[in-house]
Amino acid sequence: MRAKLVFPNREIVERYYVPLIYTACRTCYSELAPDDIFERAVDGRISPEKQRELIGRVIESGHGSTIEHVVFTFAITGVSRTLSHQLVRHRAGVAFDQQSQRYVSYKKGASTMLPQTIAEAEPDLRERYESQVEGALELYTELVDAGIPGEDARFIFPNATRTNLVMTANLRALIHMSGLRLCTMAQWEIRRLFQLIRHEVFAVSPFLGSFLAPKCVPLGYCDEAGNRDGHCPIRPHKDDVLAAWAEKAKGVRAGSPKPAAD
Ligand SMILES: Cc1cc2nc3c(=O)[nH]c(=O)nc-3n(C[C@H](O)[C@H](O)[C@H](O)COP(=O)(O)OP(=O)(O)OC[C@H]3O[C@@H](n4cnc5c(N)ncnc54)[C@H](O)[C@@H]3O)c2cc1C
């Protein structure tokens, strides 16, 4: 699997993206015209530190429209259809284009993926998996050779079939998607993809990359029902946080002076 950030590069992010987000944030509180703010941010009259400080505060406060003004485009290669089906469920602020199984003819057979757990399973199980996948691809070729259109022959493809996509997401969408997909509850393959995506954004901007994190990190607690047992230690589960808070509130009430009698 590969995920390569094809746009923007580091120079564009530093020179324009951070000033653009700063302009969106600052416009809300300034008498200056947005283009004046942008110019001052780009030419350095407003220091990058000051820009980052405001942007950090605004993102933390959840004023998300300010970070919809910048987009990141990734070339995603060699992921399974299992992954792509999950990925394209994201709807807001993100665009996808995916390799077509109608128009691409897989003359040498489609490339497929072998999950680690199956690779390490009993040899007999692994062999049966591989022969099922290979059998499906062989039948695909036979169907196409018999004149069946690719758009129908592809019905035999397994979820293991690899695919390529272009994904463009604005920063708000990217943070939201990363929040869900970097979570330890996410499926391993899509989690791996978002680790690569985070790495790519980090390479052009450690500042913006730092906002791509499991959703529990900015929240301060985990809201996943599947983690009520607290097996993931990144943040405490919200049930535990609320229980601790209720306990503290009880203590405060018990210790507070009684209201004076009339
Ligand atoms: C761990 C995990 C397990 C999952 N398991 C399943 C599963 O078993 N079955 C399944 O079908 N899916 C599953 N999903 C997919 C999940 O239900 C979502 O469809 C997917 O994560 C997209 O999330 P989203 O809707 O928040 O994001 P996006 O579509 O990217 O939307 C971003 C945000 O915009 C807002 N928004 C977008 N569209 C609308 C709208 N139409 N109306 C109102 N607000 C909107 C919402 O606030 C939303 O959170 C799973 C996802 C995860 C992370």
The ligand as a MOL file (V3000), in Angstrom:
LIG
                    3D

  0  0  0     0  0            999 V3000
M  V30 BEGIN CTAB
M  V30 COUNTS 53 58 0 0 0
M  V30 BEGIN ATOM
M  V30 1 C -14.6460 1.8560 13.6220 0
M  V30 2 C -15.7040 2.0300 12.5660 0
M  V30 3 C -16.6150 1.0330 12.3440 0
M  V30 4 C -17.6200 1.1950 11.3680 0
M  V30 5 N -18.5060 0.1900 11.1590 0
M  V30 6 C -19.4800 0.3270 10.2370 0
M  V30 7 C -20.4310 -0.7080 9.9890 0
M  V30 8 O -20.3910 -1.7520 10.6100 0
M  V30 9 N -21.3640 -0.5090 9.0360 0
M  V30 10 C -21.4510 0.6620 8.3250 0
M  V30 11 O -22.3340 0.7960 7.4920 0
M  V30 12 N -20.5590 1.6510 8.5290 0
M  V30 13 C -19.5840 1.5270 9.4590 0
M  V30 14 N -18.6850 2.5340 9.6420 0
M  V30 15 C -18.7910 3.7420 8.8110 0
M  V30 16 C -19.4680 4.9140 9.5690 0
M  V30 17 O -20.7680 4.5750 9.9750 0
M  V30 18 C -19.5090 6.1580 8.6890 0
M  V30 19 O -20.3390 5.9300 7.5710 0
M  V30 20 C -18.1430 6.5810 8.2030 0
M  V30 21 O -17.2050 6.5100 9.2420 0
M  V30 22 C -18.2080 8.0140 7.6890 0
M  V30 23 O -18.2720 8.8510 8.8210 0
M  V30 24 P -19.0580 10.1900 8.8940 0
M  V30 25 O -20.4660 9.9750 8.4620 0
M  V30 26 O -18.8430 10.8550 10.2220 0
M  V30 27 O -18.1660 11.0660 7.9300 0
M  V30 28 P -18.4510 11.9690 6.7000 0
M  V30 29 O -19.4190 11.3720 5.7740 0
M  V30 30 O -17.1050 12.2630 6.2110 0
M  V30 31 O -19.1000 13.2640 7.3140 0
M  V30 32 C -18.3900 14.1410 8.1740 0
M  V30 33 C -19.3880 14.7680 9.1360 0
M  V30 34 O -20.2420 15.6430 8.3860 0
M  V30 35 C -21.5560 15.5710 8.9080 0
M  V30 36 N -22.4370 15.0310 7.8570 0
M  V30 37 C -22.0670 14.4390 6.6900 0
M  V30 38 N -23.1310 14.1160 5.9630 0
M  V30 39 C -24.2120 14.4820 6.6900 0
M  V30 40 C -25.6120 14.3850 6.4800 0
M  V30 41 N -26.1320 13.8400 5.3980 0
M  V30 42 N -26.4390 14.8660 7.4200 0
M  V30 43 C -25.9540 15.4360 8.5540 0
M  V30 44 N -24.6310 15.5550 8.8120 0
M  V30 45 C -23.7780 15.0750 7.8950 0
M  V30 46 C -21.4940 14.6550 10.1310 0
M  V30 47 O -21.2640 15.4240 11.2860 0
M  V30 48 C -20.3090 13.7720 9.8270 0
M  V30 49 O -19.7140 13.2140 10.9960 0
M  V30 50 C -17.6910 2.3980 10.6130 0
M  V30 51 C -16.7460 3.4010 10.8480 0
M  V30 52 C -15.7600 3.2370 11.8090 0
M  V30 53 C -14.7580 4.3420 12.0240 0
M  V30 END ATOM
M  V30 BEGIN BOND
M  V30 1 1 1 2
M  V30 2 1 2 3
M  V30 3 2 2 52
M  V30 4 2 3 4
M  V30 5 1 4 5
M  V30 6 1 4 50
M  V30 7 2 5 6
M  V30 8 1 6 7
M  V30 9 1 6 13
M  V30 10 2 7 8
M  V30 11 1 7 9
M  V30 12 1 9 10
M  V30 13 2 10 11
M  V30 14 1 10 12
M  V30 15 2 12 13
M  V30 16 1 13 14
M  V30 17 1 14 15
M  V30 18 1 14 50
M  V30 19 1 15 16
M  V30 20 1 16 17
M  V30 21 1 16 18
M  V30 22 1 18 19
M  V30 23 1 18 20
M  V30 24 1 20 21
M  V30 25 1 20 22
M  V30 26 1 22 23
M  V30 27 1 23 24
M  V30 28 2 24 25
M  V30 29 1 24 26
M  V30 30 1 24 27
M  V30 31 1 27 28
M  V30 32 2 28 29
M  V30 33 1 28 30
M  V30 34 1 28 31
M  V30 35 1 31 32
M  V30 36 1 32 33
M  V30 37 1 33 34
M  V30 38 1 33 48
M  V30 39 1 34 35
M  V30 40 1 35 36
M  V30 41 1 35 46
M  V30 42 1 36 37
M  V30 43 1 36 45
M  V30 44 2 37 38
M  V30 45 1 38 39
M  V30 46 1 39 40
M  V30 47 2 39 45
M  V30 48 1 40 41
M  V30 49 2 40 42
M  V30 50 1 42 43
M  V30 51 2 43 44
M  V30 52 1 44 45
M  V30 53 1 46 47
M  V30 54 1 46 48
M  V30 55 1 48 49
M  V30 56 2 50 51
M  V30 57 1 51 52
M  V30 58 1 52 53
M  V30 END BOND
M  V30 END CTAB
M  END
